[in-house]
Amino acid sequence: MASVGKIGRRTFLIGAAAIAGGVAVGYYYYRKPYPNPLEGDLATDEATFNPYVKIGADNTITIVAPRAEMGQG
């Protein structure tokens, strides 16, 4: 069985603070709501489902594809 190495108190506290800081920053960016780019120019009776699909008042559907060759192999 492998022996357990000793770790100093200061090293442990610095490591724990670094991990806690990384988790806090990651959680902040995970929970931060990003704006939908298609909602900036919505008229009345228009709806957006996600950042890629918008349905207009005259039943026109706009699909935004940022990568033209995505999924073609």
N, C-alpha and C positions, 0 to 999 in steps of 0.2 A: 504494500500500500504506500502511496506517495506521502511524504511528510508535508505538513502544512507550513508554509513559510510565514515568517513574522512580518508584520506591517506596522509602521510607526503611526502614532496617533495623528500627527500632522499630515502625513501622506494620505491616511484614510479620510480626514476631513476635507482635504483639497480634492480628492477624487470624488467624494460624495457631493461636494458643492458643484463640481463640474458636471456630474451626471444630472443633478437636480436642475441646474441652469439649462442644460440641453433639453430636458423634458419640458421645462416651462416655456422655452422659446418654441419648441415643436408644437406644444399644445396651443400656444397663442396663434401660430400660423395655421394650424388645423381648424381652429374654431372661427377664424376671421372670415366673414362672408365676403366673397368677391362679387363685384357688380356684374350684371349681365350686359354685355356690350350692345345687344340688340334693343334693350329697353330705353336707350337714350333718345331715340327718334320715334317712339310709338305714338300713333294717333289714337283717337277714340275708337273703340270697338276692335282694337288689335290685341293680339295675345302672343306671348312667347312661352315656349315650353322649356327650352334650355338654351344655351348660347349658340345653338346651331339651327334652330327652326323658329320661324316667325310666321304667323297667319295674319293676313291683312283683313281690313274691313270688307273688301270686295272678294273675299275667299281666295286670294292669291297666297301661295305658300312660298316663302323665301327660305332656301337652305344655304347656309354658309359652310363651305368646305375649305378650311385653311390649308389642307394638304391635298393637292389634286390627285396624286398617285398613291394614296394610302390604301393598302391592302391588295395591291395588284401582284404581289409576289415578286 
